[in-house]
Amino acid sequence: MTQDARDQEHSNSDQSNPGQPDEAEQQDSADQSEVVGNEDLAAAFLRETEVVEETVEDGKKIRRRGIYLLPNLFTTSALFAGFFAVVAGINGEFTSAAVAIFIAMVLDGLDGRVARMTNTQSEFGAEYDSLADMISFGMAPALVAFTWILQDIGKTGWVVAFLYVACAALRLARFNVQIGSVDKKWFIGLPSPSAAALVAASVWTFHSFDADAFGFKLLMLVVVAAAGVLMVSNIRYYSFKDLDFKKPVPFVVLLAIVLAFVMISVEPSVMLLLLFGTYVASGPVLAVMRKAKPKN
């Protein structure tokens, strides 16, 4: 084929497909469309799942997008500890389950303080903290106690375990609606972390001593039921929120704290049970003392 013939054939091919891109151009266009489509999908996902809440800053209402990471990390860690306690209880590792509940208590106490120190409080964080507390201090202690010893009592055991869970939910709901309307110096009803600590310390202590007699089963039944009822009661408990840790204190206070840590380290389960048992009993005792005090 001569050069003129080849040129003529190429010209005819271009005229037969006017304005039609070749295969390479079509592939590039498809790749670009796919990238744009993926970007649109990601943007739509972020937009639809974004947290938007109204808040007041400098006296003006603003709509804030996103969440604060640091305090919610502590809340997530507390939630993980509570879930781990449930799994450990199901697997028969009751000491680990009790320790996990106490770890959840420490983390739950830190998230609010971190939020206040860093000025990162939010409605989302408050709601998330309440839901995490329901798992760590509502479901976890009840399930750990049930899988350890309450299931041996039959229907009464799971009814009491459910009573505790229901009371914890009611306690948290009431606490949320009473924020700002009650004296911060006092809790109305036993705080759910303290109730969970009492149940966890009881399981830890009695399980360490292989206490599986029927009398211990009844005692555990009473402990779980009492903790649940005290959470929804109107008995006041000291909140320790009026303590000022910035003020100087006598040297003996620090010495007492050191001795307390030493005593807890010797027999953690027993000392924690005595500590939180005393706090739980303080509410009814103070209530009786106030009733018995003569009015002037």
SEVO-382984 format. One record per residue: x negated, y negated, z negated of N, C-alpha, C in turn; residue in three letters. Coordinates in steps of 0.05 Angstrom, whole numbers, plus 5000, padded with zeros to 4 digits. Layout:
! residues N
XYZXYZXYZALA/...
//
This chain:
! residues 296
498350245000500050005000498249755000MET/498849575018497249335020497849144997THR/496148934993496548734972499148584976GLN/499748525002502248375007504648545000ASP/504548805005506848974998507248994968ALA/504949004952505249024924506348764912ARG/505448534924506548284915509548254920ASP/510348364944513148354951514848524932GLN/513848764924515248944906515648824878GLU/513448694869513648564842515648334842HIS/515648184864517547964867520448064867SER/520948284881523648404882524448504855ASN/522548614839523248714812524048484794SER/522648264795523348024778526047914786ASP/526647914812529247804821531547984814GLN/531048244812533248434805534048424776SER/532248324757532848304729532348014719ASN/533847824730533247544723533947494693PRO/532147364678532747274651532747504631GLY/531947744638532047974620529348014608GLN/529048014580526348054568525348334572PRO/522848364571521648624574521848774548ASP/520949024547521249194524519749094500GLU/517348974503515848874480517248634468ALA/518448454485519848234474522348314459GLU/523748524469526048624455525348744427GLN/523048884425522248994400521548774380GLN/520148554390519448334372521948194362ASP/523948164379526448034371527948204350SER/527848474353529248654334527848634307ALA/525148634307523648614282524348354267ASP/524448134282525047874270527847874258GLN/529747994272532548004262532648164236SER/531048384236531048554212529948404188GLU/527748254192526548104170528547894160VAL/529847754178531847544170534147674155VAL/534947914165537148044151536448134123GLY/533948234120533048314093532848074075ASN/531847844085531647604069534447514060GLU/536347524078539047444071540247624050ASP/539747884052540748074033539548034005LEU/536947984004535647933978536647673966ALA/536947463983537947213972540747243962ALA/542347393976545147433967545247593941ALA/543447793938543347953914542647773890PHE/540547603894539647433872541847233865LEU/543247133885545346933880547747063865ARG/548447303872550747433860550247543832GLU/547747603826547047713800545847513781THR/545547263790544347063773546246993750GLU/544946943726546446853703546546553702VAL/549046443701549446163700551146103676VAL/550245923658551745863634551645563629GLU/553745463618553945173611552645123584GLU/551144913582549844843557549744533555THR/549144443531549044153526546144083520VAL/545043903536542343803532542443493534GLU/541443363513541443073511544242963513ASP/546143103502548843013502550343053528GLY/549143183547550443223573550743523578LYS/553043593591553543863598552043923625LYS/550544133624549144223649549544513653ILE/549244603678549444883685546644993689ARG/545845173672543145283672543145553685ARG/541345603703541045853717538746013706ARG/539146273704536946453695537146493665GLY/535346663655535246733626532446693616ILE/532146663589529546643577528446923572TYR/525946963581524747223580523847313553LEU/522447133538521047223514522947333492LEU/525047183484526747293463528247543472PRO/528947553498530447783508528648033510ASN/526047993511524248223510524348353483LEU/524448193462524648303435527348453432PHE/529448333442532148463441532148723456THR/530848733479530748973495529049193480THR/526949103467525349293451526949413428SER/528549243415530249343393532349533404ALA/533449473427535349653440534049923447LEU/531649913457530150163463529650323438PHE/528950193416528450333391531050473381ALA/533250333383535850453376536550693393GLY/536150663419536650893437534851123431PHE/532251063425530351273418531251423393PHE/532351273374533351403349535551603355ALA/537351523373539451713381538351963394VAL/536451933412535252163426533752333406VAL/532152203388530652353368532552513349ALA/534752393341536752533324537852773338GLY/538552743364539652973379537553193381ILE/535053123383532853323385532053433357ASN/533253343336532653433309530253303296GLY/529253083308526952943297527952713280GLU/528952773256530452583240528652373227PHE/526152443221524352253210523652043231THR/523052123255522551943277524951763282SER/527351883281529751723286530151503265ALA/529651573239529851373218527751153221ALA/525351223228523251023232523950843255VAL/525150953276525850793300528050583292ALA/529850653275531850463266530650233251ILE/528650293234527250083219525649903238PHE/524450023259523049863279525049683293ILE/527349783299529449613312530149383294ALA/530249433268530849213249528748993251MET/526249063251524048863252524248703278VAL/524648843301524848703327527348533328LEU/529548623316531948463316531548203300ASP/530048223279529547983263527647793277GLY/526047893296524147713309525347563333LEU/527247693347528247563371529547293366ASP/531147273345532447023339530446813330GLY/528446893314526446703304524646603327ARG/524046783345522446703369524046513386VAL/526546563389528246383406528446103393ALA/528646093366528745833353526045693354ARG/523845843350521245723351520545613378MET/521345743399520645663426522945503440THR/525045443424527345303435528545433460ASN/528945693458529945853481532545993473THR/534145863456536745983449538645963473GLN/540446163476542346153497544746333490SER/547046283502549346453498548846733508GLU/547446753530546847023540545147183520PHE/543147053508541547183488543047273464GLY/544947103455546647173432548447413438ALA/549647413461551347643469549747893472GLU/547447873485545748103489544748213463TYR/544048043444543148133418545448273403ASP/547848183405550148313392550648593403SER/550448623430550848883442548549073434LEU/546148973433543949143425544249223396ALA/545249043379545649113351547749333348ASP/549749333366551749543365550549823370MET/548549833387547250093392545350163370ILE/543649973362541550023342542550063314SER/544649903306545549913279548450013276PHE/549650073298552350193297552350483306GLY/551650533331551750803341549450973330MET/546950863330544651033323544851143294ALA/545350983274545451103247547651303244PRO/549951253255552151443253551551703266ALA/550451693290549751943305547452093292LEU/545451953281543252083267544352233242VAL/545952093227547152213203548952453210ALA/550452423232552252643240550752883249PHE/548752843266547253073277545553203255THR/544853053234543253183213545053343194TRP/547053223182548453363161551453333162ILE/552553113173555453073172556953273189LEU/555653373210557053573227557653833212GLN/556153883190556654123175559254103159ASP/560353863156562853823140565253853158ILE/564853873184567153913202568453653210GLY/571053653212572453413222571953173205LYS/571853203179571352983161568752843167THR/566752993175564152883181564252693205GLY/565452783228565552603251567452373247TRP/569552413231571452183225569951963210VAL/568352043190566851843175564751713192VAL/563451863210561551743228562851543247ALA/565251613256566651423273567551173257PHE/568351213232569050993215566750793213LEU/564350893210562050723208561650563234TYR/561850703257561450573283563550353287VAL/566150413281568250223284567849983266ALA/567050023241566549803223564149633232CYS/562149763243559849603253560749423276ALA/562449523294563449363316565149133306ALA/566849183287568548973275566748763261LEU/564748863247562948683232561548493251ARG/560548593273559148433293560948233306LEU/563348323313565348143325566147913306ALA/566547983281567247773262564947583258ARG/562547683257560247513253559947313276PHE/560547403301560247233324562247003323ASN/564647053314566646833314566446663290VAL/564846743269564546583245562046413245GLN/560446433266557946283267558645983267ILE/557445843248557845553246560145473228GLY/561745673219564045613202563745713173SER/561545853167561145953140558445863130VAL/558045873104555545793091553345983100ASP/551145863111548946023121547446173098LYS/547946083074546546213051547646493046LYS/550046553055551346803050552246943075TRP/552147203075553547373095556247453084PHE/558247443100560847553093560947843101ILE/560748023082560548303088557648393091GLY/557148643087554448753089553448723118LEU/551048603122549948583149549448853161PRO/550048883187549749143200546849253199SER/544749083201542049203198541549323171PRO/542649193150542249303123543849563119SER/546249573131547749823129546350043144ALA/545249983167543650183182541250273167ALA/539950083153537550143138538250333115ALA/540550293102541350473080541750753090LEU/543150783113543751043124541151173133VAL/539451023147536951133158535051213135ALA/534851053114533151123091534251373077ALA/536851393075538051633062537351883078SER/537651873105537052103122534052163119VAL/532351963120529452003119528652133092TRP/529752033070529052133044530052413039THR/532652453044533852723038532752933057PHE/532252863082531053053101528253123093HIS/526752933082523952983074523853183051SER/525853183034525953363012527653613018PHE/528353653044529953883052532453913035ASP/533753683031536253683015538653753033ALA/539354003033541554093050543754223034ASP/543754193007545954302991548554152996ALA/550754272988553354152993553653882979PHE/552353862955552553612941551253382956GLY/549053432970547753222986549453153011PHE/550853353021552653303044554953103035LYS/556053153011558052973001556952692995LEU/554452692985553252432979552752273005LEU/551852413026551452273051554052183063MET/556152333059558752253068559651993054LEU/559151973028559851733013558151503022VAL/555551543027553751333035554651213061VAL/555251383081555951283107558651133106VAL/560651253092563251123090563050863075ALA/561550853053561250603037559850383054ALA/557850463068556450263085558350143106ALA/559950313117561950213137563950033125GLY/565150103103567149943090566049673080VAL/563649683069562349433060561849233082LEU/561349333106560849153129563348983136MET/565749093132568148953139569448823115VAL/568248843092569348733068568748433067SER/569948293048569448013044567447953022ASN/565948163014563848122994561547973006ILE/560547782991558447613000555647732993ARG/553847713013551147803009549247573015TYR/547147552999545247343002543747373029TYR/543447163044542347183071539347113072SER/538246993051535446913050534746703071PHE/536746573083536246373104535546103093LYS/535946063067535245803055532345803044ASP/530946023047528246033038526445873057LEU/524745703046522945533062520145653059ASP/519245783081516645913081514345713085PHE/515045463091512945263095512045133069LYS/513645163048512945043022510845223008LYS/509145092992507145252976508645412954PRO/507545642948508745812927506545892908VAL/507245972884505246072865503746312875PRO/501246342866499546562875500846832869PHE/502346852847503447102839505547202859VAL/506647022875508647112895507247282916VAL/504947182926503447332945502447602934LEU/501647602908500847842895503148042894LEU/505547952888507848122887508448242914ALA/508148092936508548192963506548412969ILE/504048362962501948572967502648832952VAL/503448802927504249042911506649182923LEU/508449032934510849152946509949312971ALA/508149212987507149363010505749613001PHE/504149592980502749832970504750042961VAL/506749962946508750162936510250292959MET/510950132980512450243003510650443018ILE/508050383020506250563035505850823021SER/506150832994505851082979507951282986VAL/510451202986512751372993514751203007GLU/514351163034516050973048519051023047PRO/519751273050522651343052524051273025SER/522851363003524051312977524151022970VAL/521950872975521850592968523750432985MET/523950493011525850353028528750413020LEU/529250653011531950723002532650562976LEU/530750542958531150392933531550092940LEU/529949992959530049702966532749632978LEU/533549782998536049713011538449812995PHE/538150022979540350092961540949882941GLY/538749752931539149532912540549292926THR/539749232950541049012965543949062970TYR/544549312978547349382984549049362958VAL/547849452936549349442911549549162900ALA/547848982908547848712897550448562903SER/551548612927554048482934556348542916GLY/557048792912559248852893558648772864PRO/556048802855555348722828555748422824VAL/554848262842555147972840558047892841LEU/559648032858562447972860563948032834ALA/563248252821564448312795563548112774VAL/561048022774560147832755561547562759MET/562047482784563447232788566347252779ARG/567547492782570347522773570547522742LYS/568447642730568447662701567647402687ALA/566347222702565446962691567846792683LYS/568046702659570346542651570346272664PRO/572646182672572945922686573245702665LYS/571845482670571945252651574545102656ASN/
//
